[in-house]
Amino acid sequence: MAVIGVYSIKGGVGKTTLAVDMAWRSAMRSRHSTLLWDLDPQGGSGWLLGLPDRTCSRAASVFQREGKPSDLITETRYPGLSVLQADDSMRSLSLTLARIGKRKRLARLAGFLAAEYPRIIIDCPPVLNEISDQVFAAADLLIVPLPPSPLSARALPMIREEILANHPRHPPILPVLSMYDARRKLHREVHTGFAAGWPVIPMNSAIEQTAVRRAPLGTFAAWTEVNDRLQRLWDAIEAKLAMRAAISV
């Protein structure tokens, strides 16, 4: 079992699109039974997969003592890929977690779900609070998409410092340079500077089409370079997880 968090301290960097894409590749390419767990109140993950918005606000109830996440999981049209959708109740989740005082509640729930889903991918909200602490404690790997901006040079150390302060045995962090445009001088400087060696996801119209079509990019643009880059990213994630599993044996 592996829990993969897709997290960014900043919104609008392609986090949800990346989480959906990685979950789809986990199910369709690696053939893992995969759960995409949306903790972001905007509920974008289910929407991008073509699911209707949830009409009842119950998503946060899974963190309560009697919560049953399996009751709220929805299958998608893609074999092996299920979603635990977010709804408005997630807006108060940080307060709920602070009140119940269970810092590893998410990790325990993920362990419970692992019997059915060997891959759990979490679409995290762009916050540093009790929710992010829960994700950091549960994740085996943290994917951090960051845009090619000088602000990203500040954001990644902030995330690392926050994790180290509260989680000495923190998950490995894989930063990803997202929304990259090689025509822009600043983007090229970032790519060859502090982001050298990071996986790169270019700014591309096919990625924008995922929201228009409400489908993962690999279902309609499998021949594109950006699809190849996303697949290489997923292959790298699988390799890191395999290495981590071998070390822990």
C-alpha positions as CSV (number, residue, x, y, z in Angstrom):
1,M,0.0,0.0,0.0
2,A,1.2,3.5,-0.7
3,V,-0.3,6.9,0.0
4,I,0.7,9.7,-2.4
5,G,-0.1,13.3,-1.4
6,V,-0.3,15.9,-4.2
7,Y,0.2,19.1,-2.3
8,S,1.0,22.8,-2.9
9,I,1.0,25.7,-0.6
10,K,-0.4,27.8,-3.5
11,G,-3.5,27.3,-5.5
12,G,-3.8,27.5,-9.3
13,V,-0.6,25.4,-10.0
14,G,-2.3,22.4,-11.6
15,K,-2.5,20.4,-8.4
16,T,-5.9,18.8,-8.9
17,T,-5.3,18.1,-12.6
18,L,-2.0,16.4,-11.6
19,A,-3.7,14.4,-8.8
20,V,-6.4,13.2,-11.2
21,D,-3.9,12.3,-13.9
22,M,-1.7,10.3,-11.5
23,A,-4.7,8.5,-10.1
24,W,-5.8,7.6,-13.6
25,R,-2.3,6.3,-14.5
26,S,-2.2,4.3,-11.3
27,A,-5.4,2.5,-12.2
28,M,-5.2,2.3,-16.0
29,R,-1.5,2.0,-16.6
30,S,-0.2,0.3,-13.5
31,R,-3.4,-1.7,-12.9
32,H,-3.6,-0.8,-9.2
33,S,-7.0,-0.5,-7.6
34,T,-6.7,3.2,-6.8
35,L,-8.6,5.6,-4.5
36,L,-8.5,9.3,-5.3
37,W,-9.3,11.1,-2.0
38,D,-10.2,14.7,-2.4
39,L,-9.6,16.9,0.7
40,D,-10.0,20.2,-1.2
41,P,-13.4,21.8,-0.5
42,Q,-13.6,22.9,-4.2
43,G,-14.2,19.2,-5.1
44,G,-12.4,19.5,-8.4
45,S,-11.1,15.9,-8.5
46,G,-14.5,14.2,-9.0
47,W,-15.6,17.0,-11.3
48,L,-12.6,16.5,-13.6
49,L,-13.5,12.8,-13.8
50,G,-17.0,13.6,-15.0
51,L,-18.8,12.9,-11.7
52,P,-21.7,15.2,-10.5
53,D,-21.1,17.3,-7.4
54,R,-22.1,15.8,-4.1
55,T,-25.5,17.1,-3.0
56,C,-25.1,16.2,0.7
57,S,-22.3,17.5,2.9
58,R,-20.9,14.4,4.5
59,A,-17.3,14.1,3.3
60,A,-15.8,15.4,6.5
61,S,-17.8,12.9,8.6
62,V,-15.3,10.1,7.7
63,F,-12.9,11.6,10.3
64,Q,-15.4,11.2,13.1
65,R,-15.3,8.1,15.3
66,E,-18.2,6.4,13.6
67,G,-17.2,7.6,10.1
68,K,-17.4,5.1,7.3
69,P,-15.4,6.2,4.2
70,S,-16.5,3.2,2.2
71,D,-20.0,4.5,2.3
72,L,-19.0,7.7,0.4
73,I,-16.7,6.2,-2.2
74,T,-17.9,6.4,-5.8
75,E,-16.6,4.3,-8.7
76,T,-15.6,6.2,-11.9
77,R,-16.0,5.1,-15.5
78,Y,-12.4,4.0,-15.4
79,P,-11.9,0.5,-14.2
80,G,-10.0,0.3,-10.9
81,L,-10.3,4.1,-10.1
82,S,-12.7,5.2,-7.3
83,V,-13.1,8.7,-5.7
84,L,-13.9,9.9,-2.3
85,Q,-15.3,13.2,-3.3
86,A,-15.1,16.5,-1.3
87,D,-18.0,18.7,-0.5
88,D,-18.8,21.8,1.5
89,S,-18.3,20.0,4.8
90,M,-14.5,20.0,4.1
91,R,-14.4,23.8,4.8
92,S,-14.6,23.1,8.5
93,L,-12.3,20.0,8.4
94,S,-9.3,21.7,10.0
95,L,-11.5,22.7,13.0
96,T,-12.9,19.1,13.2
97,L,-9.4,17.6,13.3
98,A,-8.2,20.1,15.9
99,R,-11.3,19.3,18.0
100,I,-10.9,15.5,17.9
101,G,-7.1,15.8,18.5
102,K,-6.2,12.7,16.5
103,R,-3.1,13.7,14.5
104,K,-2.9,10.4,12.6
105,R,-6.6,9.9,11.9
106,L,-6.0,10.2,8.2
107,A,-3.2,7.7,8.3
108,R,-5.4,5.2,10.2
109,L,-8.2,5.6,7.7
110,A,-5.8,5.1,4.8
111,G,-4.6,1.9,6.5
112,F,-8.1,0.7,6.8
113,L,-8.8,1.5,3.1
114,A,-5.5,-0.1,2.0
115,A,-7.1,-3.6,2.0
116,E,-9.1,-2.6,-1.1
117,Y,-6.9,0.2,-2.5
118,P,-3.1,-0.4,-2.7
119,R,-2.7,3.1,-4.1
120,I,-4.4,6.1,-2.4
121,I,-3.8,9.5,-4.0
122,I,-4.8,12.5,-2.0
123,D,-5.7,15.9,-3.6
124,C,-4.8,18.2,-0.7
125,P,-6.1,21.8,-0.2
126,P,-3.4,24.5,-0.5
127,V,-3.1,25.1,3.3
128,L,-0.6,24.7,6.1
129,N,-2.8,23.5,9.1
130,E,-4.2,20.4,10.7
131,I,-5.2,19.0,7.3
132,S,-1.7,19.2,5.8
133,D,-0.2,17.8,9.1
134,Q,-2.5,14.8,8.6
135,V,-1.4,14.3,5.0
136,F,2.3,14.6,5.9
137,A,1.8,11.9,8.6
138,A,0.0,9.6,6.2
139,A,1.9,10.0,3.0
140,D,4.6,7.7,1.7
141,L,5.5,10.3,-1.0
142,L,4.6,13.9,-1.4
143,I,4.3,15.4,-4.9
144,V,4.6,19.2,-4.9
145,P,3.8,21.0,-8.1
146,L,5.3,24.5,-8.3
147,P,5.2,27.1,-11.1
148,P,8.4,28.5,-12.6
149,S,8.5,31.6,-10.4
150,P,11.0,33.0,-7.8
151,L,8.2,32.6,-5.3
152,S,8.5,28.8,-5.7
153,A,12.1,29.1,-4.5
154,R,10.6,30.3,-1.2
155,A,7.6,27.9,-1.1
156,L,9.5,24.6,-1.2
157,P,11.8,25.4,1.8
158,M,8.7,26.6,3.7
159,I,7.0,23.3,3.1
160,R,10.2,21.3,4.0
161,E,10.6,23.3,7.2
162,E,7.0,22.8,8.2
163,I,7.2,19.1,7.7
164,L,10.5,18.7,9.5
165,A,9.3,20.7,12.5
166,N,6.4,18.3,13.1
167,H,7.3,15.1,11.3
168,P,11.0,14.0,11.8
169,R,10.3,10.9,9.7
170,H,8.7,12.8,6.9
171,P,7.8,11.4,3.5
172,P,10.1,12.0,0.5
173,I,9.2,15.1,-1.4
174,L,9.2,15.2,-5.2
175,P,8.9,18.8,-6.5
176,V,7.5,19.1,-10.0
177,L,7.9,22.2,-12.2
178,S,4.4,22.8,-13.5
179,M,3.0,25.2,-16.1
180,Y,6.4,25.6,-17.8
181,D,6.8,27.7,-20.9
182,A,10.2,27.3,-22.6
183,R,9.5,30.5,-24.6
184,R,9.8,32.6,-21.4
185,K,13.2,33.7,-20.2
186,L,12.2,33.6,-16.5
187,H,10.9,30.0,-16.9
188,R,14.1,28.9,-18.5
189,E,16.2,30.5,-15.8
190,V,14.1,28.7,-13.1
191,H,14.4,25.4,-15.0
192,T,18.2,25.6,-15.1
193,G,18.5,27.3,-11.7
194,F,16.9,26.1,-8.4
195,A,14.5,23.7,-10.3
196,A,17.2,21.9,-12.2
197,G,16.5,18.2,-12.3
198,W,12.9,18.5,-11.4
199,P,10.3,16.7,-13.5
200,V,8.7,19.3,-15.9
201,I,5.1,19.5,-16.9
202,P,4.8,22.1,-19.7
203,M,2.0,24.6,-20.2
204,N,0.0,23.0,-22.9
205,S,-3.5,23.3,-24.4
206,A,-4.1,19.6,-24.0
207,I,-3.8,20.0,-20.2
208,E,-6.4,22.8,-20.4
209,Q,-8.7,20.4,-22.3
210,T,-8.9,18.1,-19.3
211,A,-11.2,20.6,-17.7
212,V,-13.2,21.1,-20.9
213,R,-13.6,17.4,-21.5
214,R,-13.7,16.4,-17.8
215,A,-11.4,13.5,-18.6
216,P,-7.7,12.6,-18.0
217,L,-5.3,13.8,-20.7
218,G,-4.2,10.2,-21.5
219,T,-7.8,9.4,-22.7
220,F,-7.8,12.0,-25.5
221,A,-4.2,13.1,-26.2
222,A,-2.1,10.0,-25.7
223,W,0.2,10.9,-28.6
224,T,1.4,14.3,-27.2
225,E,4.7,15.2,-25.5
226,V,2.9,16.3,-22.4
227,N,1.3,12.9,-22.1
228,D,4.8,11.3,-22.3
229,R,6.1,13.6,-19.6
230,L,3.2,12.8,-17.3
231,Q,3.7,9.1,-17.9
232,R,7.5,9.5,-17.1
233,L,6.5,11.3,-13.9
234,W,4.2,8.4,-12.9
235,D,6.9,5.9,-13.7
236,A,9.3,7.9,-11.5
237,I,6.8,7.8,-8.7
238,E,6.3,4.1,-9.0
239,A,10.1,3.6,-8.9
240,K,10.4,5.8,-5.7
241,L,7.7,3.8,-4.0
242,A,9.3,0.5,-5.0
243,M,12.6,1.7,-3.6
244,R,11.0,2.8,-0.4
245,A,9.2,-0.5,0.0
246,A,12.5,-2.4,-0.5
247,I,14.3,-0.4,2.1
248,S,11.5,-0.9,4.7
249,V,11.6,-4.7,4.2
